[in-house]
Structures are given as C-alpha cells and as structure tokens.
Amino acid sequence: GAIHASGPLAMVVAGIMIGNKGKKHAMSDITNDYVDKFWELVDEICNTILFVLIGLQVFIVPLNFTYVFIGCIFVVLSLAVRFISLVPSYILFNRKEKNALLNLSVLTWGGLRGGISVALALTLSKMNRYGDMFLVITFCIVVFSILVQGLTVNKLLAKYPEEK
C-alpha cells in the first residue's frame, strides 16, 4: 500500500526473519529436531509425488527422436552455459586458490537439475504447441543430470587433496 512494497515478498522476508529467530530462541532442541524431521519428510513425500507424476507423464509424451537429439544437444549446452556463467567468479575471486580449477569443475558438473525443471516443463506443455518438445528436452537434461552427473560427482570430488 503506502510504501509500495510487495506483500508476498514482505511475508517471505518476515518468515525468514521470524523463522530464524524462532528456531534459535523459541524452540527446545528436541522440538527443533522434530520440526526439521517433519519438513524433511514433507520434502521427500512431495518429491516422490512429483517423480510419480513425471513417470506417468512419460507414457503420454510421444517419443520423437528429433526431440531426444535436441535434448542431447541441450545437455551439452546447459553444461557449457553453466561453465561460462561461473568463469567471471573464478577470475575475480578464486584463480589464486590452490584448487581453483577443480572448484570450477565441481561447480559446473555438480549443478544438478531435477523436479522443479520438470514441473515447469509440464506446465509449459499444456500452454504451448511446442510443449511436448520442451518436455522431452527437459526430461533429457534431468535424466542426464541425475544419472550421469549425480552418480559421477563423487569421483570428481575424490580428486581433492586431503587436508593435513
């Protein structure tokens, strides 16, 4: 109203401020532990529901090999764009650090994509005539991210020298 501020953003800021203070001062350690476990459970349930819906959607989307090929191109493109977006930070802040190049590699390879990307693509698929293409491309990126990047990031992290 009078100060021309966004109501939803004000609620987010208030929730963060009160939530952080409330967590430290208003809850016992046991209550804090139960609240954290509750929200972790809610997160797991929501992710499970989302991936079940994704699995059901896979049967509806027509398998078009052109879309899959474009999806493979976008996998490489998304990794390249992530790398390029991290380079300015690398140049400004990190280049003299001992493991700077390894840090850049981990940040590039560790940028996993998942449920939110697919949820957004599912909404696009209903609104746009290219929706199926967006959905297949997003599936390709997410599947690559989870299966390849997610399962190999430990090998990349194993290259860090041990602290003495």
C-alpha positions in Angstrom: 0.0 0.0 0.0 1.6 3.1 1.3 5.2 2.2 0.8 4.6 0.3 -2.5 6.2 -2.9 -1.3 5.2 -6.4 -2.5 3.0 -8.2 0.0 4.2 -11.7 -0.8 7.9 -10.7 -0.7 7.3 -9.0 2.7 5.8 -12.2 4.0 8.8 -14.2 2.8 11.2 -11.8 4.5 9.1 -11.8 7.7 9.0 -15.6 7.6 12.8 -15.9 7.2 13.5 -13.4 10.0 11.0 -14.8 12.4 11.8 -18.4 11.5 15.5 -17.9 12.1 15.0 -16.2 15.4 12.2 -18.6 16.5 14.3 -21.6 15.7 17.1 -20.4 18.0 15.1 -18.9 20.9 11.6 -20.2 20.9 12.1 -24.0 20.5 13.9 -26.6 22.5 16.5 -28.8 20.8 14.0 -31.7 20.8 11.3 -29.6 19.2 13.8 -28.2 16.7 14.8 -31.8 15.8 11.2 -32.8 15.3 10.3 -29.8 13.2 13.4 -30.4 10.9 12.4 -34.1 10.6 8.8 -33.2 9.7 9.9 -30.8 6.9 12.4 -33.4 5.6 9.6 -35.9 5.4 7.3 -33.4 3.7 10.1 -32.7 1.2 10.5 -36.4 0.5 6.8 -37.0 0.0 6.5 -34.1 -2.4 9.5 -35.3 -4.4 8.0 -38.8 -4.5 4.7 -37.5 -5.8 6.4 -35.3 -8.3 8.5 -38.1 -9.7 5.5 -40.5 -9.9 3.7 -37.8 -11.9 6.7 -37.5 -14.1 6.8 -41.2 -14.6 3.1 -41.2 -15.6 3.7 -38.3 -18.0 6.5 -40.2 -19.8 3.9 -42.6 -21.1 1.8 -39.7 -22.5 4.6 -37.8 -24.3 5.2 -39.1 -27.8 8.7 -40.4 -28.3 10.2 -38.3 -31.0 13.9 -39.0 -31.8 14.4 -35.5 -33.1 13.4 -34.1 -29.7 15.7 -36.5 -28.0 18.6 -35.4 -30.2 17.8 -31.8 -29.5 17.7 -32.7 -25.8 21.2 -34.2 -26.0 22.4 -31.0 -27.6 20.8 -29.0 -24.8 22.5 -31.2 -22.2 25.9 -30.1 -23.5 24.7 -26.6 -24.0 23.4 -26.4 -20.4 26.8 -27.6 -19.1 28.6 -25.0 -21.3 26.4 -22.2 -20.2 26.9 -23.1 -16.5 30.6 -23.2 -17.0 30.6 -19.8 -18.8 28.4 -18.3 -16.0 30.9 -19.4 -13.4 34.1 -18.2 -15.1 33.7 -14.5 -14.1 33.5 -15.5 -10.4 36.5 -17.8 -10.9 38.5 -15.0 -12.4 37.5 -12.4 -9.8 37.7 -14.5 -6.6 39.2 -17.9 -7.0 42.0 -18.0 -9.5 44.9 -17.9 -7.0 43.5 -20.7 -4.8 45.3 -24.0 -5.0 42.2 -26.0 -6.2 40.5 -23.2 -8.2 40.2 -25.1 -11.4 38.9 -28.2 -9.6 36.4 -26.0 -7.8 35.2 -24.7 -11.1 34.9 -28.2 -12.5 32.9 -29.3 -9.4 30.6 -26.3 -9.6 30.0 -26.9 -13.3 29.4 -30.7 -13.0 27.6 -30.6 -9.7 24.8 -28.3 -11.0 22.1 -30.9 -10.8 18.6 -30.2 -12.3 15.5 -32.1 -11.3 11.9 -31.8 -10.1 11.4 -28.1 -10.5 12.6 -28.1 -14.1 10.2 -30.9 -15.0 7.3 -29.3 -13.1 7.8 -26.1 -15.1 8.1 -28.0 -18.4 4.9 -29.9 -17.5 3.1 -26.5 -17.2 4.5 -25.3 -20.5 3.4 -28.5 -22.2 -0.2 -27.6 -21.6 0.1 -24.0 -22.8 2.2 -24.2 -25.9 2.2 -26.2 -29.2 5.9 -26.9 -28.6 5.1 -28.2 -25.1 6.0 -31.8 -25.9 9.3 -30.8 -27.3 10.1 -28.7 -24.1 9.1 -31.7 -22.0 11.3 -34.2 -23.9 14.3 -31.8 -23.8 13.8 -31.2 -20.1 13.5 -34.9 -19.4 16.8 -35.5 -21.3 18.6 -32.8 -19.2 17.1 -34.1 -15.9 17.8 -37.7 -16.6 21.4 -36.9 -17.6 21.8 -34.7 -14.6 20.5 -37.3 -12.2 22.0 -40.5 -13.7 25.3 -39.2 -15.1 26.2 -36.1 -13.1 24.7 -37.3 -9.9 26.4 -40.7 -10.0 29.8 -39.4 -11.0 30.2 -36.2 -8.9 31.8 -38.3 -6.1 34.6 -39.3 -8.5 35.3 -35.7 -9.2 35.2 -34.8 -5.5 37.7 -37.6 -4.8 40.3 -35.7 -6.7 40.5 -33.1 -3.9 43.7 -33.4 -2.0 43.3 -34.4 1.6 43.9 -31.7 4.2 46.8 -32.3 6.6 
